[in-house]
Amino acid sequence: MNKIKISAVAYTNTKAFIYGLKHSDIINKIDLSLDIPSDCAAKVISGEVDMGLMPVAAIPLVPNANIVADYCIGSDGAVNSVFIFSDVPVEAIKTLRLDSHSRTSNNLAKVLLKFYWKQEVEFTTDPAAKTDAIVLIGDRTFGKKGDYAFAYDMGQEWKNFTGLPFMYAAWVANKEISQEFKNEFNVALKFGLDHRQNVLRDLPKTENFDLEDYLYHKLQFEVTEDRTKALQLFLGYIEQL
């Protein structure tokens, strides 16, 4: 049997999923690589892998895209790892440096600035550029809120804007995946979520950041009707950028 090639993100927010896959028989049926979100998306888009936990903003670029799991990376309000960090209040932001790691968070920042805050902002990807604000995501944000004059949690700001939860990443395939595999995959993901205490024990402690609160309360992992509705709304806003 050919193994299904899977790319997943190597951030703390995915550790429970990885734990579930590695502690289930399904690990023998897959070829798993761990990547940053942008590389995960590129691998699914190019066909280098069959499926991946990829930033949702890249879904329209995937040939034959289909969401293949009941679980995702989401939040309902503040997520505490997807930020616009700024030296000035949002109404004064004129320049913003995007994060090379994620298409979704960069687009979410653009959507919020244009449609929610009604700001005209210049964007750059130059890591050396001096800007009013930056997008920063994932583990690199842990404990960093106090380092900036203003920290805008984009999960919370999306909720303020739309009243909806958000989906940052989904398990997306570029081909048909058998229902039998999907069922087994979902069971493995749920096993990981059910054993988050084991995941927490293995994580390095982070100063000024509550990992247990993050994994149990800030992050939400179910693909719900509202989260799917939010995904479609978000992709519609991206088309208008």
C-alpha positions as CSV (number, residue, x, y, z in Angstrom):
1,M,0.0,0.0,0.0
2,N,1.3,3.4,-0.9
3,K,1.6,5.6,2.1
4,I,-0.3,8.9,2.2
5,K,2.0,11.8,2.3
6,I,1.1,14.4,4.9
7,S,2.6,17.8,5.8
8,A,1.7,19.3,9.2
9,V,2.8,22.4,11.0
10,A,5.4,22.1,13.6
11,Y,3.9,24.7,16.1
12,T,2.6,24.1,19.6
13,N,-0.9,24.5,18.3
14,T,-0.6,21.2,16.3
15,K,1.3,19.1,19.0
16,A,-1.9,17.3,20.1
17,F,-2.6,16.3,16.5
18,I,0.9,15.0,16.0
19,Y,0.8,13.1,19.3
20,G,-2.4,11.4,18.1
21,L,-1.0,10.4,14.7
22,K,2.3,9.1,16.3
23,H,0.4,7.1,18.9
24,S,-2.1,5.5,16.5
25,D,-1.7,2.7,14.0
26,I,-2.2,5.2,11.2
27,I,1.4,6.3,11.6
28,N,2.3,3.2,9.6
29,K,0.1,4.3,6.7
30,I,1.4,7.8,6.3
31,D,4.6,9.7,5.5
32,L,4.6,12.7,7.8
33,S,6.7,15.8,7.4
34,L,6.7,18.8,9.8
35,D,6.9,22.3,8.2
36,I,6.1,25.9,8.7
37,P,2.6,26.8,7.5
38,S,3.7,28.5,4.2
39,D,5.8,25.4,3.2
40,C,2.9,23.1,4.2
41,A,0.6,25.0,1.8
42,A,3.2,24.9,-1.0
43,K,3.6,21.1,-0.7
44,V,-0.1,20.5,-0.9
45,I,-0.5,23.0,-3.8
46,S,2.4,21.4,-5.8
47,G,1.3,17.8,-5.1
48,E,4.5,17.0,-3.2
49,V,2.2,15.7,-0.5
50,D,-1.4,14.3,-0.7
51,M,-2.8,16.4,2.2
52,G,-1.7,18.8,4.9
53,L,-2.7,21.0,7.8
54,M,-2.5,24.1,5.8
55,P,-3.4,27.8,6.1
56,V,-7.0,28.2,4.9
57,A,-6.1,31.3,2.8
58,A,-4.3,28.9,0.4
59,I,-7.2,26.5,-0.1
60,P,-8.3,28.2,-3.3
61,L,-4.9,27.5,-4.8
62,V,-5.1,23.7,-4.2
63,P,-6.2,21.6,-7.1
64,N,-9.3,19.5,-6.2
65,A,-9.2,20.9,-2.7
66,N,-11.3,19.1,-0.1
67,I,-11.3,19.3,3.7
68,V,-10.7,15.7,4.9
69,A,-11.0,15.9,8.7
70,D,-13.5,17.0,11.4
71,Y,-10.7,18.9,13.2
72,C,-8.8,22.1,12.4
73,I,-6.9,24.9,14.2
74,G,-9.4,27.5,15.2
75,S,-10.5,29.9,17.9
76,D,-13.7,31.6,19.1
77,G,-12.3,35.0,20.0
78,A,-8.7,35.5,21.3
79,V,-6.3,32.8,20.2
80,N,-3.1,34.3,21.8
81,S,-0.7,33.4,19.0
82,V,-1.9,35.4,15.9
83,F,-1.1,39.1,16.4
84,I,-0.6,42.4,14.9
85,F,2.1,43.9,17.2
86,S,2.3,47.7,16.8
87,D,4.1,50.7,18.1
88,V,1.1,52.9,17.4
89,P,-2.7,52.4,17.9
90,V,-4.4,50.7,14.9
91,E,-5.9,53.9,13.6
92,A,-2.3,55.3,13.2
93,I,-0.8,52.2,11.4
94,K,0.5,53.2,8.0
95,T,3.1,50.5,7.4
96,L,3.0,46.8,8.3
97,R,5.5,44.0,7.9
98,L,4.0,40.7,7.0
99,D,5.0,37.3,8.5
100,S,6.7,35.0,6.0
101,H,5.4,31.9,7.8
102,S,1.7,32.2,7.0
103,R,-0.6,33.3,4.2
104,T,-3.7,33.2,6.4
105,S,-2.5,35.5,9.1
106,N,-1.2,38.0,6.6
107,N,-4.5,38.0,4.7
108,L,-6.4,38.2,8.0
109,A,-4.4,41.3,8.9
110,K,-5.2,42.9,5.5
111,V,-8.9,42.0,5.8
112,L,-9.2,43.5,9.3
113,L,-7.3,46.7,8.4
114,K,-9.3,47.3,5.2
115,F,-12.8,46.2,6.1
116,Y,-13.0,46.5,9.9
117,W,-10.6,49.3,10.8
118,K,-10.9,51.1,7.4
119,Q,-7.2,51.8,7.2
120,E,-5.0,52.3,4.1
121,V,-1.8,50.6,4.9
122,E,1.4,49.8,3.0
123,F,2.6,46.2,3.4
124,T,6.2,44.8,3.1
125,T,7.8,41.4,3.5
126,D,11.3,42.9,3.9
127,P,12.5,41.6,7.3
128,A,14.8,44.6,7.7
129,A,12.1,47.2,7.0
130,K,11.1,49.6,9.8
131,T,7.3,49.6,10.1
132,D,4.7,50.8,12.5
133,A,3.5,47.3,13.0
134,I,4.2,43.6,12.2
135,V,2.2,40.4,11.8
136,L,3.6,37.6,14.0
137,I,2.2,34.1,14.6
138,G,2.8,30.9,16.4
139,D,5.3,30.0,19.1
140,R,7.3,33.1,18.3
141,T,4.6,35.3,19.9
142,F,4.6,33.4,23.2
143,G,5.2,35.9,26.1
144,K,5.8,38.8,23.7
145,K,2.7,40.9,24.2
146,G,4.4,43.0,26.7
147,D,7.2,43.9,24.3
148,Y,5.0,46.1,22.2
149,A,2.9,49.2,22.9
150,F,-0.2,47.6,21.2
151,A,-1.0,43.9,20.6
152,Y,-4.1,43.1,18.5
153,D,-5.1,39.5,18.8
154,M,-6.6,38.8,15.3
155,G,-8.8,36.0,16.6
156,Q,-10.5,38.4,18.9
157,E,-10.6,41.2,16.3
158,W,-12.3,38.9,13.7
159,K,-14.9,38.0,16.4
160,N,-15.5,41.7,17.1
161,F,-15.8,42.3,13.3
162,T,-18.0,39.4,12.3
163,G,-19.4,37.8,15.5
164,L,-18.0,34.5,14.2
165,P,-15.2,32.1,15.3
166,F,-12.2,31.6,13.0
167,M,-10.4,28.7,11.2
168,Y,-6.7,29.3,10.7
169,A,-5.7,25.9,9.3
170,A,-7.5,22.9,8.0
171,W,-6.6,19.4,6.9
172,V,-6.9,19.7,3.1
173,A,-6.2,17.1,0.4
174,N,-5.5,17.6,-3.2
175,K,-7.1,14.3,-4.2
176,E,-9.9,12.0,-3.1
177,I,-9.1,10.3,0.2
178,S,-11.0,7.1,1.1
179,Q,-13.6,7.4,3.8
180,E,-12.0,4.5,5.7
181,F,-8.7,6.5,5.9
182,K,-10.7,9.7,6.9
183,N,-12.4,7.8,9.7
184,E,-9.1,6.4,11.0
185,F,-7.5,9.8,10.7
186,N,-10.2,11.5,12.7
187,V,-9.9,8.9,15.4
188,A,-6.2,9.6,15.7
189,L,-6.6,13.3,15.8
190,K,-9.3,13.0,18.6
191,F,-6.9,10.6,20.5
192,G,-4.3,13.4,20.5
193,L,-6.8,16.0,21.7
194,D,-7.9,13.7,24.5
195,H,-4.3,13.4,25.6
196,R,-3.3,17.0,25.7
197,Q,-2.1,16.6,29.3
198,N,0.6,14.3,28.0
199,V,1.5,16.8,25.3
200,L,1.7,19.6,28.0
201,R,4.1,17.5,30.0
202,D,6.5,17.3,27.1
203,L,6.4,21.0,26.2
204,P,9.1,23.4,27.4
205,K,7.8,25.9,29.9
206,T,7.4,29.4,28.4
207,E,7.8,32.5,30.5
208,N,4.7,34.8,30.7
209,F,2.6,32.3,28.7
210,D,0.0,29.8,29.9
211,L,0.4,26.8,27.7
212,E,-2.5,24.9,29.4
213,D,-4.9,27.8,28.8
214,Y,-3.7,28.0,25.2
215,L,-4.2,24.3,24.4
216,Y,-7.5,23.9,26.3
217,H,-9.2,27.2,26.0
218,K,-7.7,29.6,23.4
219,L,-7.4,27.0,20.7
220,Q,-10.5,25.2,19.4
221,F,-10.2,22.2,17.1
222,E,-13.6,21.3,15.8
223,V,-14.8,22.1,12.2
224,T,-18.2,23.5,13.1
225,E,-20.9,25.1,11.0
226,D,-20.0,28.6,12.2
227,R,-16.3,28.0,11.6
228,T,-17.1,26.8,8.1
229,K,-19.3,29.9,7.6
230,A,-16.4,32.1,8.8
231,L,-14.0,30.4,6.4
232,Q,-16.3,31.2,3.4
233,L,-16.7,34.8,4.6
234,F,-12.9,35.2,5.0
235,L,-12.2,33.8,1.6
236,G,-14.8,36.2,0.1
237,Y,-13.0,39.1,1.8
238,I,-9.7,38.0,0.4
239,E,-11.1,38.1,-3.1
240,Q,-11.9,41.8,-2.5
241,L,-8.4,42.8,-1.4
